[in-house]
Amino acid sequence: MDKKNYLRKIIESRKQKLSHNEKKIFAEREVKTIFFLLKHFFNFEILNEKKLKVLDLGCGDQFIKEPFEISNCEYKGYDIQDLDLEKDSLPDKDESVDVVVTLGLIEALDNPSHLLKESFRVLKKGGFIYIITPNWKKDHKNFYNNFYHKTPFTPESLETGLSLNGFSYVKTFPGLRCKPKWYYTGKFRFEKAYYLLPFSGNNFLNYNEKKINRGFVPEFLKGHSRSIIAIGKK
């Protein structure tokens, strides 16, 4: 199966297995976490009088478009049907974008440096790239269960990759959504996300796109993360 058909299959599967309301909640939590981390670790806040330009690379069905637009952002997304993110230049002008978001894409690329270089080019001075990818240290047993996974990352390798491609201030966090600030801080932040939160969130879709309901689990035990969030500032 080629990548375009694979992407189509994933999107159709999620439409069938997640209700509109469940997808909406996931999207809202994703965008809320992005702005939470930018505010608390980069002193960046949305100004109502200025629309942020957000570019979503590997956007799929653009499920995060609505919460971004509600947050006074101008949203644009590209995926495999639009261009080859391995080698094509982004159609956007130099220094024209405030935030580049890429969720679950970089690990599927043979040449992730091209994505980072192009993101750096289109970002304005002071703009941010926001990446989510599996954490090889915590999820190496599952990583290659996805046929299209090519390049694994650790927090250290992702920080290095961003720095080598021009980003001046880089931080990595466990892939948690909507948790208190202390979960994202400290030397053992990835261990906290892995061990202190033994259960995934509600209606989690695993590698096989199987829906796992966690409605019976107390909220303080949910959020188990085996992924990395990386933010780089231009």
Backbone hydrogen bonds in HBPLUS format (Angstrom, degrees):
<---DONOR---> <-ACCEPTOR-->    atom                        ^
c    i                          cat <-CA-CA->   ^        H-A-AA   ^      H-
h    n   atom  resd res      DA  || num        DHA   H-A  angle D-A-AA Bond
n    s   type  num  typ     dist DA aas  dist angle  dist       angle   num
A0006-TYR N   A0002-ASP O   2.94 MM   4  6.18 153.7  2.01 151.0 159.7     1
A0007-LEU N   A0003-LYS O   2.83 MM   4  6.02 162.6  1.86 151.5 155.4     2
A0008-ARG N   A0004-LYS O   3.01 MM   4  6.23 160.1  2.05 144.3 149.9     3
A0009-LYS N   A0005-ASN O   2.90 MM   4  6.09 152.1  1.98 143.5 151.2     4
A0010-ILE N   A0006-TYR O   2.96 MM   4  6.27 157.1  2.01 152.6 158.2     5
A0011-ILE N   A0007-LEU O   2.99 MM   4  6.25 169.0  2.00 157.9 160.0     6
A0012-GLU N   A0008-ARG O   3.00 MM   4  6.16 166.3  2.02 149.9 153.8     7
A0013-SER N   A0009-LYS O   2.89 MM   4  6.01 155.4  1.95 146.3 153.6     8
A0014-ARG N   A0010-ILE O   2.96 MM   4  6.22 158.5  2.01 153.2 158.1     9
A0015-LYS N   A0011-ILE O   3.02 MM   4  6.25 148.0  2.13 145.4 154.4    10
A0016-GLN N   A0012-GLU O   3.13 MM   4  6.36 147.9  2.24 143.4 151.1    11
A0017-LYS N   A0013-SER O   2.97 MM   4  6.18 150.4  2.06 147.0 155.5    12
A0018-LEU N   A0014-ARG O   2.89 MM   4  5.53 148.7  1.99 141.2 146.4    13
A0023-LYS N   A0019-SER O   3.02 MM   4  6.32 164.7  2.05 157.8 160.8    14
A0024-LYS N   A0020-HIS O   2.97 MM   4  6.13 153.4  2.04 144.0 152.0    15
A0025-ILE N   A0021-ASN O   2.97 MM   4  6.20 154.9  2.03 146.8 152.7    16
A0026-PHE N   A0022-GLU O   3.02 MM   4  6.28 163.1  2.05 150.6 154.8    17
A0027-ALA N   A0023-LYS O   2.94 MM   4  6.14 162.9  1.97 150.6 155.2    18
A0028-GLU N   A0024-LYS O   2.94 MM   4  6.13 161.2  1.97 148.8 154.0    19
A0029-ARG N   A0025-ILE O   2.99 MM   4  6.17 159.8  2.03 152.0 157.0    20
A0030-GLU N   A0026-PHE O   2.97 MM   4  6.17 151.9  2.05 146.5 154.7    21
A0031-VAL N   A0027-ALA O   3.04 MM   4  6.30 169.4  2.05 157.2 158.1    22
A0032-LYS N   A0028-GLU O   2.89 MM   4  5.95 157.4  1.94 145.2 152.7    23
A0033-THR N   A0029-ARG O   2.97 MM   4  6.04 153.2  2.05 142.0 148.3    24
A0034-ILE N   A0030-GLU O   3.09 MM   4  6.41 154.5  2.16 145.6 152.5    25
A0035-PHE N   A0031-VAL O   3.16 MM   4  6.46 168.1  2.18 156.7 157.1    26
A0036-PHE N   A0032-LYS O   2.94 MM   4  6.06 144.8  2.06 141.0 151.8    27
A0037-LEU N   A0033-THR O   2.97 MM   4  6.13 167.8  1.98 156.6 157.5    28
A0038-LEU N   A0034-ILE O   3.07 MM   4  6.29 160.8  2.11 148.3 154.2    29
A0039-LYS N   A0035-PHE O   2.97 MM   4  5.97 150.5  2.06 137.7 145.4    30
A0040-HIS N   A0036-PHE O   2.97 MM   4  6.14 170.2  1.98 155.0 157.2    31
A0041-PHE N   A0037-LEU O   2.97 MM   4  5.67 148.9  2.07 144.9 150.6    32
A0042-PHE N   A0038-LEU O   3.11 MM   4  4.99 135.0  2.33 117.9 126.1    33
A0044-PHE N   A0038-LEU O   2.98 MM   6  5.29 160.8  2.02 126.7 128.8    34
A0050-LYS N   A0047-LEU O   3.03 MM   3  5.54 163.8  2.06 117.7 122.9    35
A0052-LEU N   A0072-ASN O   3.37 MM  20  6.84 150.1  2.46 144.2 146.1    36
A0074-GLU N   A0052-LEU O   2.60 MM  22  5.90 166.2  1.62 163.0 168.0    37
A0098-ASP N   A0053-LYS O   2.90 MM  45  5.15 145.9  2.02 133.5 144.6    38
A0099-VAL N   A0053-LYS O   3.12 MM  46  6.49 159.7  2.16 156.6 158.1    39
A0054-VAL N   A0074-GLU O   2.84 MM  20  5.96 166.7  1.86 151.6 156.0    40
A0076-LYS N   A0054-VAL O   2.97 MM  22  6.30 138.3  2.15 153.7 166.6    41
A0055-LEU N   A0099-VAL O   2.84 MM  44  6.28 161.8  1.87 160.7 167.0    42
A0101-VAL N   A0055-LEU O   2.77 MM  46  6.10 164.1  1.80 156.9 161.1    43
A0056-ASP N   A0076-LYS O   2.81 MM  20  6.16 163.9  1.83 155.4 161.0    44
A0078-TYR N   A0056-ASP O   2.96 MM  22  6.39 154.6  2.02 159.8 164.6    45
A0057-LEU N   A0101-VAL O   2.82 MM  44  6.16 156.2  1.87 167.6 174.8    46
A0058-GLY N   A0078-TYR O   2.81 MM  20  5.93 148.7  1.90 153.5 163.6    47
A0059-CYS N   A0078-TYR O   3.15 MM  19  5.79 162.8  2.18 133.4 136.8    48
A0062-GLN N   A0059-CYS O   2.88 MM   3  5.02 156.0  1.93 124.8 131.7    49
A0065-LYS N   A0062-GLN O   3.06 MM   3  5.44 166.3  2.08 117.7 120.9    50
A0068-PHE N   A0064-ILE O   3.36 MM   4  6.45 153.1  2.44 146.3 153.6    51
A0069-GLU N   A0065-LYS O   2.97 MM   4  6.23 161.8  2.01 157.5 162.9    52
A0070-ILE N   A0066-GLU O   2.92 MM   4  6.17 154.0  1.99 154.9 162.7    53
A0071-SER N   A0067-PRO O   3.13 MM   4  6.19 134.4  2.35 129.6 140.5    54
A0071-SER N   A0068-PHE O   2.98 MM   3  5.00 126.8  2.27  94.5 109.3    55
A0073-CYS N   A0068-PHE O   3.12 MM   5  5.40 130.5  2.38 135.0 141.8    56
A0072-ASN N   A0069-GLU O   3.20 MM   3  5.26 144.5  2.33 112.6 110.8    57
A0082-ASP N   A0079-ASP O   2.77 MM   3  5.44 158.4  1.82 123.6 131.2    58
A0083-LEU N   A0079-ASP O   3.24 MM   4  6.53 154.8  2.31 154.7 162.2    59
A0087-LYS N   A0084-ASP O   3.11 MM   3  5.85 147.8  2.22 117.7 124.3    60
A0088-ASP N   A0084-ASP O   2.75 MM   4  5.32 160.1  1.79 164.4 169.7    61
A0095-GLU N   A0121-ARG O   2.97 MM  26  6.28 166.2  1.99 142.4 144.6    62
A0096-SER N   A0122-VAL O   2.71 MM  26  5.53 137.2  1.89 136.6 144.7    63
A0097-VAL N   A0122-VAL O   2.89 MM  25  5.80 150.5  1.98 156.1 157.0    64
A0124-LYS N   A0097-VAL O   2.78 MM  27  5.64 154.6  1.84 164.0 158.0    65
A0128-PHE N   A0098-ASP O   3.01 MM  30  6.50 154.5  2.08 151.6 156.1    66
A0100-VAL N   A0128-PHE O   2.83 MM  28  6.29 160.8  1.87 156.6 163.2    67
A0130-TYR N   A0100-VAL O   2.76 MM  30  6.13 153.1  1.83 160.8 170.2    68
A0102-THR N   A0130-TYR O   2.87 MM  28  6.26 156.5  1.93 170.8 173.2    69
A0132-ILE N   A0102-THR O   3.10 MM  30  6.60 148.9  2.20 155.8 156.5    70
A0104-GLY N   A0132-ILE O   2.91 MM  28  5.60 156.8  1.96 138.7 145.1    71
A0108-ALA N   A0105-LEU O   2.80 MM   3  5.52 159.6  1.85 127.1 134.0    72
A0109-LEU N   A0106-ILE O   3.28 MM   3  5.47 164.6  2.31 110.6 112.4    73
A0150-LYS N   A0107-GLU O   2.67 MM  43  5.75 161.6  1.71 152.9 159.2    74
A0151-THR N   A0107-GLU O   2.90 MM  44  4.72 159.3  1.94 132.0 138.0    75
A0114-HIS N   A0111-ASN O   3.27 MM   3  5.98 144.8  2.40 116.8 123.2    76
A0116-LEU N   A0112-PRO O   3.16 MM   4  6.52 159.9  2.20 152.6 157.9    77
A0117-LYS N   A0113-SER O   2.86 MM   4  6.06 159.3  1.90 152.6 158.1    78
A0118-GLU N   A0114-HIS O   2.96 MM   4  6.10 165.4  1.98 152.5 156.3    79
A0119-SER N   A0115-LEU O   2.93 MM   4  6.05 154.5  2.00 144.8 152.5    80
A0120-PHE N   A0116-LEU O   2.95 MM   4  6.10 158.5  1.99 144.6 150.5    81
A0121-ARG N   A0117-LYS O   2.96 MM   4  6.20 153.0  2.04 144.1 151.7    82
A0122-VAL N   A0118-GLU O   3.13 MM   4  6.40 162.0  2.17 151.9 154.2    83
A0123-LEU N   A0119-SER O   3.10 MM   4  6.15 136.7  2.30 145.3 156.4    84
A0127-GLY N   A0124-LYS O   2.83 MM   3  5.09 152.2  1.91 136.5 133.8    85
A0234-LYS N   A0127-GLY O   2.90 MM 107  5.48 165.5  1.92 155.6 159.8    86
A0129-ILE N   A0232-GLY O   2.92 MM 103  5.27 154.0  1.99 149.3 157.6    87
A0232-GLY N   A0129-ILE O   3.05 MM 103  5.27 154.7  2.11 141.9 149.8    88
A0131-ILE N   A0230-ALA O   2.85 MM  99  5.08 167.0  1.87 156.0 159.9    89
A0230-ALA N   A0131-ILE O   2.85 MM  99  5.08 158.7  1.89 143.3 149.9    90
A0133-THR N   A0228-ILE O   3.07 MM  95  5.43 151.8  2.15 145.7 154.3    91
A0228-ILE N   A0133-THR O   2.74 MM  95  5.43 165.5  1.76 167.8 172.2    92
A0135-ASN N   A0226-ARG O   2.82 MM  91  5.63 164.3  1.85 143.9 141.3    93
A0138-LYS N   A0135-ASN O   2.90 MM   3  5.47 139.6  2.06 115.5 126.6    94
A0139-ASP N   A0135-ASN O   2.84 MM   4  5.84 136.9  2.02 154.6 167.0    95
A0136-TRP N   A0153-PHE O   2.85 MM  17  5.62 173.6  1.86 161.5 159.4    96
A0142-ASN N   A0139-ASP O   3.12 MM   3  5.56 143.2  2.27 109.6 119.2    97
A0143-PHE N   A0139-ASP O   3.07 MM   4  6.07 136.0  2.28 151.3 164.4    98
A0145-ASN N   A0142-ASN O   2.88 MM   3  5.28 162.1  1.91 120.5 124.8    99
A0149-HIS N   A0146-ASN O   3.06 MM   3  5.57 168.8  2.08 120.1 123.2   100
A0158-LEU N   A0154-THR O   3.02 MM   4  6.14 160.0  2.06 156.4 161.4   101
A0159-GLU N   A0155-PRO O   3.00 MM   4  6.15 157.2  2.05 145.5 151.9   102
A0160-THR N   A0156-GLU O   2.98 MM   4  6.19 159.8  2.02 147.5 153.1   103
A0161-GLY N   A0157-SER O   2.89 MM   4  6.06 159.9  1.93 144.1 149.7   104
A0162-LEU N   A0158-LEU O   3.03 MM   4  6.21 159.6  2.07 149.1 153.4   105
A0163-SER N   A0159-GLU O   3.02 MM   4  6.21 160.9  2.06 148.3 153.9   106
A0164-LEU N   A0160-THR O   2.85 MM   4  6.03 162.5  1.88 157.2 161.8   107
A0165-ASN N   A0162-LEU O   3.21 MM   3  5.21 136.1  2.42  94.8 106.9   108
A0167-PHE N   A0162-LEU O   3.10 MM   5  5.58 153.0  2.17 154.9 146.7   109
A0166-GLY N   A0163-SER O   3.14 MM   3  5.38 153.2  2.21 115.5 113.8   110
A0168-SER N   A0233-LYS O   2.97 MM  65  5.98 132.8  2.20 164.8 172.5   111
A0233-LYS N   A0169-TYR O   2.89 MM  64  5.20 150.1  1.98 141.4 151.3   112
A0171-LYS N   A0231-ILE O   2.98 MM  60  5.51 157.8  2.03 154.4 161.7   113
A0231-ILE N   A0171-LYS O   2.93 MM  60  5.51 166.3  1.95 165.1 169.6   114
A0173-PHE N   A0229-ILE O   2.71 MM  56  4.99 155.0  1.77 151.7 158.3   115
A0229-ILE N   A0173-PHE O   2.77 MM  56  4.99 168.9  1.78 151.2 151.8   116
A0176-LEU N   A0174-PRO O   2.73 MM   2  5.61 141.4  1.87 106.8  95.1   117
A0175-GLY N   A0227-SER O   2.99 MM  52  4.80 146.5  2.11 122.0 118.0   118
A0183-TYR N   A0180-PRO O   3.10 MM   3  5.91 155.0  2.16 123.0 129.1   119
A0184-TYR N   A0181-LYS O   2.94 MM   3  5.56 149.0  2.04 117.9 126.5   120
A0185-THR N   A0182-TRP O   3.43 MM   3  5.26 166.4  2.45 100.3 104.1   121
A0189-ARG N   A0186-GLY O   3.28 MM   3  5.32 150.9  2.37 117.4 113.4   122
A0192-LYS N   A0188-PHE O   2.95 MM   4  6.24 152.7  2.02 153.1 161.1   123
A0193-ALA N   A0189-ARG O   3.20 MM   4  6.42 158.6  2.25 141.2 145.9   124
A0194-TYR N   A0190-PHE O   3.15 MM   4  6.23 134.3  2.37 132.1 143.7   125
A0194-TYR N   A0191-GLU O   3.17 MM   3  4.98 127.5  2.46  90.7 104.7   126
A0195-TYR N   A0191-GLU O   2.80 MM   4  5.83 174.6  1.81 160.1 161.0   127
A0196-LEU N   A0192-LYS O   2.99 MM   4  5.18 142.4  2.14 125.8 137.6   128
A0225-SER N   A0193-ALA O   3.18 MM  32  5.42 162.8  2.21 124.8 129.1   129
A0199-PHE N   A0221-LEU O   3.17 MM  22  6.06 158.4  2.22 172.8 166.3   130
A0223-GLY N   A0199-PHE O   2.74 MM  24  6.13 124.8  2.04 143.1 160.5   131
A0224-HIS N   A0199-PHE O   2.89 MM  25  5.17 164.4  1.91 131.6 128.6   132
A0204-PHE N   A0212-ILE O   3.04 MM   8  5.15 123.0  2.37 158.5 145.0   133
A0212-ILE N   A0204-PHE O   2.72 MM   8  5.15 159.2  1.76 153.3 160.7   134
A0206-ASN N   A0210-LYS O   3.14 MM   4  5.50 161.3  2.18 140.2 141.6   135
A0209-GLU N   A0206-ASN O   2.83 MM   3  5.10 154.1  1.89 121.0 122.1   136
A0217-VAL N   A0214-ARG O   3.01 MM   3  5.53 163.4  2.04 120.7 126.0   137
A0221-LEU N   A0218-PRO O   3.05 MM   3  5.73 164.1  2.08 121.3 126.5   138
A0222-LYS N   A0219-GLU O   3.05 MM   3  5.27 166.1  2.07 113.1 117.5   139
